[in-house]
Amino acid sequence: MKQQHKEPKKAEQKGTNQNSLCWINGNQCNPEDATLSIFDHGVLYGDGVFEGIRFYHHKPLLLNDHIERLFASADSIEITIPYTAAELINAMTNLCEQASFSHGYIRLVVTRGTGAIGLNPIGCGPANVFIIVTELNMMPANAIHQGITTIIATTRRISPSAIDPRIKSLNYLNNILAKQEANRANVDEAILLNDQNNVAEAVAENVFIVHKGRLITPPCADGALNGITRKTILALAQESETPYDISSISKATLFAADEVFLTGTGAELIPVRSINGRLISQCPGQIFSKLQSLYADLIKQQA
């Protein structure tokens, strides 16, 4: 009996958006046509940097801050970006204007480029640069009103003495391991501590608490990314005369906090309802609500 030849099943694409727009190395193209060499060191070793940027009303938010950090991150690991800041801003602005959705997310990525197998970056390049414009929903729809559930991950944040947390690199394995813990615990997010048992950050967000009437967020020296949204919230706190500190947060202080919330480009501002099953007394709290309103006003100014 003749054996029938079966066509291999095509892998299902999960999490993709048919309306996404793409730009790679100077040219706009369909996302499925955007390709990188398997010898690109960004693919092989996570050797590259990126920025995540929100846009509202077809206009990128805080774009200059993100571009400045991108070039600083690239410079820190000696990657030369083959485009000027103005060229990248123009490319992202054009994509946002073309998007069929008015609010969305931009992922701007720079990889080391193609090179020989091996960790040595000498001989790699030129750098590859690509931009994705898509829709994004990172948190549950009711999160801003009801808050999210979290755990303290057993995965520890990589020490700042090993990798500078101000560099927004492509290597997110540390964060992914913590996210897997959150998934197994059936909660929305995980909070990572550093080797001193102080709060560093969440999986993809900065952590803020309100304790004894003061807003507190960890310093970068404790492993926190110098987040653009974090920076904006601190500026809004200062403008609104909300007392704040940038200081270490112990595990005990975290549990004793009156309010806990996360900030990030993707997540925006999200209150925390519980940590390891313990309820936070105020969710959403008064200071969170004030800062969230001020942040929403900032977005409205782009309309």
C-alpha positions, 0 to 999 in steps of 0.5 A: 500500500502506497504511503500517503505524503502528509504536508507538515502542519504550519505553526500557529502564530500566537500573539501576532496582530494582523494590523501591525506595521513594520520598518526594518533597516530603512524600509517599511514592509509587511511584518511577515517579510521582515527577516533577520539572519540566524547569525545575527548576534541579537538572535544568537546571544540577545546582543542588542538593545530596545525601547518600548514606546506608547503612542496615543492619538497616533502620536508617540509619547515621550519619544525624545526620552526613549530615543535618548535612552536607546542611544545611551544603551547602545553606546554602553555596549558599543553598538553603533546605530546606523541611523540618526535620532531624527531618522528613527523619530521620523520612521516611528511617527510615519508608522503611527500616523498610518496605523488603523488604531489610534492608541498602540505600542512601538517596539524599536530594536537594535541588534549587534548584526551578523557575525561569526558563531561565538561571543566575540562581537568583533566583526559583527555588523552593521547593526540591524534596526527594526520597528514594530507598531502594534496594539498591546494589552498587557494587563487585565481590562479591569486592572486599573480599577480592581488592581492586580495580583502578584507574588514575590518571585524566588528568582532574584534580580541580576545584580547591578554589579553584573549588568547595569540595569540602565541598559535596556538590553534584549536579554530578558531571561531573568524577567521571563523566569519570574513571569513563569513563576507568576504564571504557575501561581496563577497571578498577574505579575511577579516582583523581584528582589535583589540579593539584599532582599530589597525590592528591585522591580517587577517583571517589566515594570517599576515598583512604587509604594506609599508608606507612611504618607510618602511615595517610594520607589527603589533606586537603580542601584537596587536593580531597578530600570531607570524607566521613562514612565517611572521618571515621569511619575516622579516628575508629576509627584514633584509638580503635585507636591506629593512627598517622595523618596528614591530609596530601598524598599525591604520586603517587610516595608513592601508588605506594610505599604498602604499602596503598591502600584507598578509603572511601565510603558506597556502596563502604564500605571497599575495598582496592586491588590495583593502580594503573596495572597496578602491584600494591600489596604488601599487599592487603588489608593489616593496617591495612585489615583492622583498620579494616574489622573495626572498621567492621563492628562499628559496623554490628553495633551497629545490629542 
